[in-house]
Amino acid sequence: MTLPTPEDLARAPIWDNYATAQTSQASLGLIPEHAYAVGVEVKGRHLRLRFQLSHVTKAGERDMNDIVSELEALVGQDIFVDSTFEITNYPKVDPHDGVRWVYLARW
């Protein structure tokens, strides 16, 4: 099976949309309990998961790591996936911040 890449989209019409959809799939059932927002920055072959949380717990760390692992499995070994998190008092999302947000807690 051939997985899409930014240079060869195969059956994915737009790489950014494919990466966003795979992020959503990777996150199913794994959003950390204290998350305000989860998104992905797409920069070619580099995908960076972005988490905004009220605080981090051991379980939350495991959930974030599991999402990274799931996304790596979904996009294949030719794509670099990493993550970062921010502790905040409320979600800070903007349609122009370069992040494709797939989860936003009710606020």
DRENLUMLUM-669235 format. One record per residue: residue number from 0; x, y, z negated of N, C-alpha, C, O in turn. Coordinates in steps of 0.05 Angstrom, whole numbers. Atoms other than C-alpha are relative to their C-alpha. Layout:
N
drendo->NUM n_px->X n_py->Y n_pz->Z ca_px->X ca_py->Y ca_pz->Z c_px->X c_py->Y c_pz->Z o_px->X o_py->Y o_pz->Z .
...
This chain:
107
drendo->0 n_px->17 n_py->-24 n_pz->0 ca_px->0 ca_py->0 ca_pz->0 c_px->18 c_py->25 c_pz->0 o_px->37 o_py->26 o_pz->-15 .
drendo->1 n_px->-15 n_py->-25 n_pz->-1 ca_px->26 ca_py->69 ca_pz->18 c_px->-15 c_py->22 c_pz->-15 o_px->-39 o_py->27 o_pz->-10 .
drendo->2 n_px->12 n_py->-22 n_pz->15 ca_px->13 ca_py->125 ca_pz->-31 c_px->6 c_py->27 c_pz->13 o_px->28 o_py->30 o_pz->24 .
drendo->3 n_px->-5 n_py->-26 n_pz->-12 ca_px->6 ca_py->197 ca_pz->-7 c_px->23 c_py->15 c_pz->-14 o_px->28 o_py->11 o_pz->-38 .
drendo->4 n_px->-21 n_py->-18 n_pz->10 ca_px->64 ca_py->246 ca_pz->-16 c_px->-6 c_py->28 c_pz->13 o_px->-22 o_py->29 o_pz->31 .
drendo->5 n_px->5 n_py->-26 n_pz->-13 ca_px->66 ca_py->321 ca_pz->1 c_px->7 c_py->0 c_pz->29 o_px->-6 o_py->15 o_pz->45 .
drendo->6 n_px->-8 n_py->1 n_pz->-28 ca_px->101 ca_py->304 ca_pz->67 c_px->-17 c_py->-19 c_pz->17 o_px->-21 o_py->-14 o_pz->41 .
drendo->7 n_px->16 n_py->20 n_pz->-14 ca_px->57 ca_py->245 ca_pz->85 c_px->-25 c_py->-4 c_pz->-16 o_px->-26 o_py->-20 o_pz->-35 .
drendo->8 n_px->24 n_py->1 n_pz->16 ca_px->-14 ca_py->254 ca_pz->60 c_px->-16 c_py->-25 c_pz->4 o_px->-35 o_py->-30 o_pz->-12 .
drendo->9 n_px->15 n_py->25 n_pz->-5 ca_px->-38 ca_py->187 ca_pz->88 c_px->-30 c_py->5 c_pz->0 o_px->-40 o_py->19 o_pz->18 .
drendo->10 n_px->29 n_py->-4 n_pz->1 ca_px->-111 ca_py->186 ca_pz->68 c_px->-9 c_py->22 c_pz->-18 o_px->-33 o_py->27 o_pz->-22 .
drendo->11 n_px->7 n_py->-23 n_pz->17 ca_px->-108 ca_py->246 ca_pz->21 c_px->1 c_py->25 c_pz->17 o_px->23 o_py->32 o_pz->27 .
drendo->12 n_px->0 n_py->-23 n_pz->-18 ca_px->-129 ca_py->308 ca_pz->60 c_px->16 c_py->24 c_pz->-10 o_px->28 o_py->38 o_pz->6 .
drendo->13 n_px->-16 n_py->-22 n_pz->11 ca_px->-95 ca_py->358 ca_pz->13 c_px->14 c_py->-11 c_pz->-24 o_px->2 o_py->-21 o_pz->-43 .
drendo->14 n_px->-16 n_py->11 n_pz->22 ca_px->-38 ca_py->339 ca_pz->-34 c_px->-9 c_py->10 c_pz->-27 o_px->-12 o_py->-5 o_pz->-46 .
drendo->15 n_px->8 n_py->-11 n_pz->26 ca_px->-60 ca_py->387 ca_pz->-89 c_px->-26 c_py->-12 c_pz->-10 o_px->-29 o_py->-18 o_pz->-34 .
drendo->16 n_px->26 n_py->12 n_pz->8 ca_px->-131 ca_py->358 ca_pz->-89 c_px->5 c_py->-29 c_pz->-8 o_px->-8 o_py->-38 o_pz->-28 .
drendo->17 n_px->-6 n_py->28 n_pz->7 ca_px->-103 ca_py->287 ca_pz->-90 c_px->12 c_py->-1 c_pz->-28 o_px->4 o_py->-18 o_pz->-45 .
drendo->18 n_px->-14 n_py->0 n_pz->26 ca_px->-57 ca_py->303 ca_pz->-149 c_px->-20 c_py->8 c_pz->-23 o_px->-19 o_py->-4 o_pz->-44 .
drendo->19 n_px->20 n_py->-8 n_pz->20 ca_px->-115 ca_py->337 ca_pz->-186 c_px->-19 c_py->-23 c_pz->-6 o_px->-26 o_py->-29 o_pz->-29 .
drendo->20 n_px->18 n_py->23 n_pz->4 ca_px->-161 ca_py->277 ca_pz->-175 c_px->14 c_py->-22 c_pz->-16 o_px->1 o_py->-34 o_pz->-33 .
drendo->21 n_px->-14 n_py->21 n_pz->14 ca_px->-108 ca_py->229 ca_pz->-199 c_px->5 c_py->8 c_pz->-29 o_px->5 o_py->-9 o_pz->-47 .
drendo->22 n_px->-3 n_py->-10 n_pz->27 ca_px->-97 ca_py->273 ca_pz->-261 c_px->-26 c_py->-6 c_pz->-15 o_px->-26 o_py->-14 o_pz->-38 .
drendo->23 n_px->26 n_py->5 n_pz->12 ca_px->-171 ca_py->268 ca_pz->-276 c_px->-3 c_py->-30 c_pz->-7 o_px->-12 o_py->-37 o_pz->-29 .
drendo->24 n_px->2 n_py->29 n_pz->4 ca_px->-169 ca_py->192 ca_pz->-268 c_px->19 c_py->-9 c_pz->-22 o_px->11 o_py->-25 o_pz->-39 .
drendo->25 n_px->-19 n_py->8 n_pz->20 ca_px->-107 ca_py->186 ca_pz->-311 c_px->-9 c_py->8 c_pz->-28 o_px->-1 o_py->-4 o_pz->-48 .
drendo->26 n_px->8 n_py->-11 n_pz->25 ca_px->-140 ca_py->226 ca_pz->-366 c_px->-25 c_py->-13 c_pz->-12 o_px->-31 o_py->-9 o_pz->-36 .
drendo->27 n_px->25 n_py->13 n_pz->10 ca_px->-203 ca_py->184 ca_pz->-373 c_px->4 c_py->-14 c_pz->-26 o_px->20 o_py->-33 o_pz->-27 .
drendo->28 n_px->-1 n_py->13 n_pz->26 ca_px->-213 ca_py->165 ca_pz->-445 c_px->25 c_py->6 c_pz->-16 o_px->29 o_py->-5 o_pz->-38 .
drendo->29 n_px->-25 n_py->-5 n_pz->14 ca_px->-145 ca_py->194 ca_pz->-465 c_px->4 c_py->30 c_pz->-8 o_px->25 o_py->36 o_pz->-18 .
drendo->30 n_px->-3 n_py->-28 n_pz->7 ca_px->-157 ca_py->269 ca_pz->-475 c_px->4 c_py->1 c_pz->-30 o_px->-12 o_py->-9 o_pz->-46 .
drendo->31 n_px->-5 n_py->-2 n_pz->28 ca_px->-126 ca_py->285 ca_pz->-543 c_px->-24 c_py->13 c_pz->-15 o_px->-36 o_py->31 o_pz->-4 .
drendo->32 n_px->22 n_py->-9 n_pz->15 ca_px->-178 ca_py->298 ca_pz->-597 c_px->0 c_py->30 c_pz->-4 o_px->-21 o_py->43 o_pz->-5 .
drendo->33 n_px->-2 n_py->-28 n_pz->6 ca_px->-153 ca_py->368 ca_pz->-611 c_px->7 c_py->17 c_pz->25 o_px->17 o_py->39 o_pz->22 .
drendo->34 n_px->-7 n_py->-14 n_pz->-25 ca_px->-145 ca_py->389 ca_pz->-538 c_px->-22 c_py->21 c_pz->7 o_px->-46 o_py->16 o_pz->4 .
drendo->35 n_px->17 n_py->-21 n_pz->-10 ca_px->-175 ca_py->454 ca_pz->-513 c_px->-2 c_py->-2 c_pz->31 o_px->-23 o_py->2 o_pz->43 .
drendo->36 n_px->-1 n_py->1 n_pz->-29 ca_px->-153 ca_py->445 ca_pz->-441 c_px->22 c_py->-19 c_pz->9 o_px->43 o_py->-23 o_pz->-4 .
drendo->37 n_px->-20 n_py->18 n_pz->-12 ca_px->-116 ca_py->395 ca_pz->-396 c_px->0 c_py->7 c_pz->30 o_px->-21 o_py->9 o_pz->42 .
drendo->38 n_px->-2 n_py->-6 n_pz->-28 ca_px->-90 ca_py->412 ca_pz->-327 c_px->26 c_py->-10 c_pz->11 o_px->42 o_py->-23 o_pz->-2 .
drendo->39 n_px->-24 n_py->9 n_pz->-14 ca_px->-36 ca_py->398 ca_pz->-276 c_px->10 c_py->23 c_pz->18 o_px->-5 o_py->36 o_pz->32 .
drendo->40 n_px->-13 n_py->-18 n_pz->-19 ca_px->13 ca_py->444 ca_pz->-241 c_px->12 c_py->-18 c_pz->22 o_px->25 o_py->-38 o_pz->17 .
drendo->41 n_px->-9 n_py->15 n_pz->-23 ca_px->28 ca_py->418 ca_pz->-171 c_px->21 c_py->16 c_pz->15 o_px->14 o_py->37 o_pz->27 .
drendo->42 n_px->-22 n_py->-13 n_pz->-15 ca_px->95 ca_py->437 ca_pz->-141 c_px->14 c_py->-21 c_pz->17 o_px->35 o_py->-32 o_pz->9 .
drendo->43 n_px->-11 n_py->21 n_pz->-17 ca_px->108 ca_py->389 ca_pz->-85 c_px->0 c_py->-27 c_pz->-14 o_px->-21 o_py->-37 o_pz->-23 .
drendo->44 n_px->-2 n_py->27 n_pz->13 ca_px->134 ca_py->323 ca_pz->-113 c_px->2 c_py->2 c_pz->-31 o_px->6 o_py->-19 o_pz->-44 .
drendo->45 n_px->-1 n_py->-3 n_pz->29 ca_px->135 ca_py->352 ca_pz->-184 c_px->-28 c_py->7 c_pz->-10 o_px->-40 o_py->27 o_pz->-3 .
drendo->46 n_px->26 n_py->-4 n_pz->13 ca_px->71 ca_py->346 ca_pz->-225 c_px->6 c_py->5 c_pz->-30 o_px->18 o_py->-12 o_pz->-43 .
drendo->47 n_px->-4 n_py->-6 n_pz->29 ca_px->71 ca_py->379 ca_pz->-294 c_px->-28 c_py->1 c_pz->-13 o_px->-44 o_py->19 o_pz->-6 .
drendo->48 n_px->25 n_py->0 n_pz->15 ca_px->13 ca_py->362 ca_pz->-340 c_px->3 c_py->22 c_pz->-21 o_px->23 o_py->24 o_pz->-35 .
drendo->49 n_px->1 n_py->-21 n_pz->20 ca_px->-6 ca_py->421 ca_pz->-384 c_px->-22 c_py->-5 c_pz->-20 o_px->-45 o_py->-9 o_pz->-12 .
drendo->50 n_px->20 n_py->5 n_pz->22 ca_px->-41 ca_py->411 ca_pz->-451 c_px->-1 c_py->25 c_pz->-17 o_px->20 o_py->36 o_pz->-25 .
drendo->51 n_px->4 n_py->-21 n_pz->20 ca_px->-70 ca_py->465 ca_pz->-495 c_px->-15 c_py->-13 c_pz->-23 o_px->-36 o_py->-24 o_pz->-19 .
drendo->52 n_px->11 n_py->13 n_pz->23 ca_px->-85 ca_py->441 ca_pz->-566 c_px->-1 c_py->18 c_pz->-24 o_px->14 o_py->38 o_pz->-25 .
drendo->53 n_px->1 n_py->-15 n_pz->25 ca_px->-105 ca_py->468 ca_pz->-633 c_px->23 c_py->-8 c_pz->-18 o_px->34 o_py->8 o_pz->-33 .
drendo->54 n_px->-23 n_py->10 n_pz->14 ca_px->-52 ca_py->424 ca_pz->-664 c_px->6 c_py->-28 c_pz->11 o_px->-10 o_py->-40 o_pz->25 .
drendo->55 n_px->-8 n_py->25 n_pz->-10 ca_px->-14 ca_py->360 ca_pz->-649 c_px->1 c_py->-21 c_pz->-22 o_px->12 o_py->-16 o_pz->-44 .
drendo->56 n_px->-2 n_py->23 n_pz->18 ca_px->-22 ca_py->293 ca_pz->-684 c_px->15 c_py->-22 c_pz->14 o_px->21 o_py->-21 o_pz->38 .
drendo->57 n_px->-13 n_py->24 n_pz->-12 ca_px->14 ca_py->227 ca_pz->-673 c_px->-18 c_py->-12 c_pz->21 o_px->-8 o_py->-20 o_pz->42 .
drendo->58 n_px->18 n_py->12 n_pz->-20 ca_px->-48 ca_py->201 ca_pz->-638 c_px->-2 c_py->18 c_pz->24 o_px->-3 o_py->8 o_pz->47 .
drendo->59 n_px->1 n_py->-18 n_pz->-22 ca_px->-50 ca_py->263 ca_pz->-595 c_px->25 c_py->-2 c_pz->17 o_px->24 o_py->-1 o_pz->42 .
drendo->60 n_px->-25 n_py->5 n_pz->-14 ca_px->23 ca_py->253 ca_pz->-576 c_px->-1 c_py->-25 c_pz->17 o_px->7 o_py->-26 o_pz->40 .
drendo->61 n_px->3 n_py->25 n_pz->-14 ca_px->8 ca_py->181 ca_pz->-557 c_px->-19 c_py->4 c_pz->24 o_px->-13 o_py->-6 o_pz->46 .
drendo->62 n_px->19 n_py->-5 n_pz->-22 ca_px->-52 ca_py->204 ca_pz->-515 c_px->14 c_py->15 c_pz->23 o_px->10 o_py->8 o_pz->46 .
drendo->63 n_px->-13 n_py->-15 n_pz->-21 ca_px->-10 ca_py->255 ca_pz->-478 c_px->20 c_py->-17 c_pz->15 o_px->22 o_py->-16 o_pz->40 .
drendo->64 n_px->-19 n_py->18 n_pz->-13 ca_px->45 ca_py->204 ca_pz->-464 c_px->-14 c_py->-21 c_pz->17 o_px->-4 o_py->-28 o_pz->38 .
drendo->65 n_px->15 n_py->20 n_pz->-16 ca_px->-7 ca_py->154 ca_pz->-441 c_px->-11 c_py->12 c_pz->26 o_px->-11 o_py->-1 o_pz->47 .
drendo->66 n_px->10 n_py->-14 n_pz->-24 ca_px->-36 ca_py->205 ca_pz->-392 c_px->23 c_py->3 c_pz->20 o_px->20 o_py->-2 o_pz->44 .
drendo->67 n_px->-23 n_py->-2 n_pz->-18 ca_px->34 ca_py->217 ca_pz->-364 c_px->6 c_py->-27 c_pz->13 o_px->10 o_py->-28 o_pz->37 .
drendo->68 n_px->-6 n_py->27 n_pz->-11 ca_px->45 ca_py->142 ca_pz->-356 c_px->-21 c_py->-8 c_pz->21 o_px->-15 o_py->-20 o_pz->41 .
drendo->69 n_px->22 n_py->7 n_pz->-19 ca_px->-23 ca_py->132 ca_pz->-323 c_px->3 c_py->16 c_pz->26 o_px->0 o_py->4 o_pz->48 .
drendo->70 n_px->-3 n_py->-16 n_pz->-25 ca_px->-10 ca_py->190 ca_pz->-274 c_px->24 c_py->-10 c_pz->16 o_px->23 o_py->-12 o_pz->40 .
drendo->71 n_px->-23 n_py->11 n_pz->-14 ca_px->59 ca_py->162 ca_pz->-257 c_px->-8 c_py->-25 c_pz->15 o_px->1 o_py->-29 o_pz->38 .
drendo->72 n_px->9 n_py->25 n_pz->-13 ca_px->27 ca_py->95 ca_pz->-241 c_px->-18 c_py->6 c_pz->24 o_px->-16 o_py->-8 o_pz->45 .
drendo->73 n_px->19 n_py->-7 n_pz->-22 ca_px->-26 ca_py->128 ca_pz->-197 c_px->13 c_py->14 c_pz->23 o_px->5 o_py->10 o_pz->46 .
drendo->74 n_px->-12 n_py->-14 n_pz->-22 ca_px->20 ca_py->172 ca_pz->-156 c_px->25 c_py->-13 c_pz->11 o_px->35 o_py->-6 o_pz->32 .
drendo->75 n_px->-23 n_py->15 n_pz->-9 ca_px->79 ca_py->125 ca_pz->-150 c_px->27 c_py->11 c_pz->-9 o_px->28 o_py->33 o_pz->-19 .
drendo->76 n_px->-26 n_py->-6 n_pz->10 ca_px->153 ca_py->127 ca_pz->-164 c_px->14 c_py->23 c_pz->14 o_px->34 o_py->33 o_pz->4 .
drendo->77 n_px->-13 n_py->-22 n_pz->-15 ca_px->171 ca_py->180 ca_pz->-112 c_px->-9 c_py->28 c_pz->-10 o_px->1 o_py->48 o_pz->-1 .
drendo->78 n_px->10 n_py->-25 n_pz->11 ca_px->134 ca_py->234 ca_pz->-152 c_px->9 c_py->2 c_pz->-29 o_px->7 o_py->-16 o_pz->-44 .
drendo->79 n_px->-10 n_py->-5 n_pz->27 ca_px->164 ca_py->265 ca_pz->-215 c_px->-23 c_py->12 c_pz->-16 o_px->-35 o_py->32 o_pz->-9 .
drendo->80 n_px->22 n_py->-9 n_pz->18 ca_px->113 ca_py->274 ca_pz->-272 c_px->12 c_py->6 c_pz->-27 o_px->26 o_py->-11 o_pz->-38 .
drendo->81 n_px->-8 n_py->-6 n_pz->28 ca_px->127 ca_py->310 ca_pz->-337 c_px->-23 c_py->15 c_pz->-13 o_px->-44 o_py->19 o_pz->0 .
drendo->82 n_px->22 n_py->-14 n_pz->14 ca_px->86 ca_py->348 ca_pz->-388 c_px->11 c_py->20 c_pz->-19 o_px->34 o_py->20 o_pz->-27 .
drendo->83 n_px->-6 n_py->-20 n_pz->20 ca_px->85 ca_py->406 ca_pz->-435 c_px->-26 c_py->6 c_pz->-15 o_px->-48 o_py->2 o_pz->-4 .
drendo->84 n_px->24 n_py->-8 n_pz->15 ca_px->38 ca_py->429 ca_pz->-489 c_px->4 c_py->26 c_pz->-14 o_px->27 o_py->35 o_pz->-20 .
drendo->85 n_px->0 n_py->-26 n_pz->13 ca_px->20 ca_py->494 ca_pz->-522 c_px->-21 c_py->-2 c_pz->-23 o_px->-43 o_py->-11 o_pz->-20 .
drendo->86 n_px->19 n_py->-2 n_pz->23 ca_px->-11 ca_py->504 ca_pz->-591 c_px->-12 c_py->28 c_pz->1 o_px->2 o_py->48 o_pz->3 .
drendo->87 n_px->14 n_py->-26 n_pz->-3 ca_px->-64 ca_py->558 ca_pz->-587 c_px->-26 c_py->-1 c_pz->-17 o_px->-34 o_py->-22 o_pz->-27 .
drendo->88 n_px->25 n_py->-2 n_pz->15 ca_px->-127 ca_py->582 ca_pz->-623 c_px->-25 c_py->-3 c_pz->17 o_px->-47 o_py->-6 o_pz->6 .
drendo->89 n_px->23 n_py->2 n_pz->-18 ca_px->-171 ca_py->578 ca_pz->-562 c_px->11 c_py->-7 c_pz->28 o_px->35 o_py->-3 o_pz->33 .
drendo->90 n_px->-11 n_py->6 n_pz->-27 ca_px->-166 ca_py->556 ca_pz->-489 c_px->8 c_py->25 c_pz->15 o_px->-6 o_py->45 o_pz->13 .
drendo->91 n_px->-10 n_py->-22 n_pz->-15 ca_px->-126 ca_py->602 ca_pz->-445 c_px->3 c_py->-9 c_pz->29 o_px->25 o_py->-18 o_pz->37 .
drendo->92 n_px->-1 n_py->9 n_pz->-28 ca_px->-143 ca_py->586 ca_pz->-373 c_px->-8 c_py->23 c_pz->18 o_px->-23 o_py->41 o_pz->11 .
drendo->93 n_px->5 n_py->-21 n_pz->-19 ca_px->-144 ca_py->630 ca_pz->-312 c_px->1 c_py->-12 c_pz->28 o_px->18 o_py->-29 o_pz->33 .
drendo->94 n_px->0 n_py->12 n_pz->-27 ca_px->-162 ca_py->612 ca_pz->-240 c_px->25 c_py->7 c_pz->16 o_px->30 o_py->-5 o_pz->37 .
drendo->95 n_px->-24 n_py->-8 n_pz->-15 ca_px->-97 ca_py->646 ca_pz->-218 c_px->26 c_py->-7 c_pz->-15 o_px->47 o_py->4 o_pz->-8 .
drendo->96 n_px->-24 n_py->6 n_pz->16 ca_px->-49 ca_py->615 ca_pz->-268 c_px->17 c_py->-23 c_pz->12 o_px->38 o_py->-30 o_pz->0 .
drendo->97 n_px->-15 n_py->21 n_pz->-13 ca_px->-25 ca_py->561 ca_pz->-220 c_px->-4 c_py->-28 c_pz->-11 o_px->9 o_py->-47 o_pz->-3 .
drendo->98 n_px->6 n_py->26 n_pz->12 ca_px->-55 ca_py->504 ca_pz->-261 c_px->-28 c_py->-8 c_pz->10 o_px->-46 o_py->8 o_pz->10 .
drendo->99 n_px->26 n_py->11 n_pz->-7 ca_px->-111 ca_py->460 ca_pz->-237 c_px->-11 c_py->-14 c_pz->-25 o_px->-4 o_py->-36 o_pz->-32 .
drendo->100 n_px->11 n_py->9 n_pz->26 ca_px->-151 ca_py->451 ca_pz->-301 c_px->-21 c_py->-21 c_pz->6 o_px->-40 o_py->-17 o_pz->21 .
drendo->101 n_px->19 n_py->22 n_pz->-4 ca_px->-188 ca_py->384 ca_pz->-304 c_px->-17 c_py->-4 c_pz->-25 o_px->-37 o_py->-19 o_pz->-24 .
drendo->102 n_px->15 n_py->2 n_pz->25 ca_px->-213 ca_py->390 ca_pz->-376 c_px->1 c_py->26 c_pz->-15 o_px->22 o_py->39 o_pz->-17 .
drendo->103 n_px->2 n_py->-24 n_pz->16 ca_px->-238 ca_py->449 ca_pz->-416 c_px->-21 c_py->-6 c_pz->-22 o_px->-44 o_py->-11 o_pz->-15 .
drendo->104 n_px->18 n_py->4 n_pz->22 ca_px->-269 ca_py->441 ca_pz->-485 c_px->-21 c_py->22 c_pz->-1 o_px->-16 o_py->44 o_pz->7 .
drendo->105 n_px->21 n_py->-20 n_pz->4 ca_px->-334 ca_py->476 ca_pz->-499 c_px->10 c_py->20 c_pz->-21 o_px->21 o_py->12 o_pz->-41 .
drendo->106 n_px->-11 n_py->-20 n_pz->18 ca_px->-317 ca_py->541 ca_pz->-532 c_px->-21 c_py->20 c_pz->-8 o_px->-16 o_py->39 o_pz->-23 .
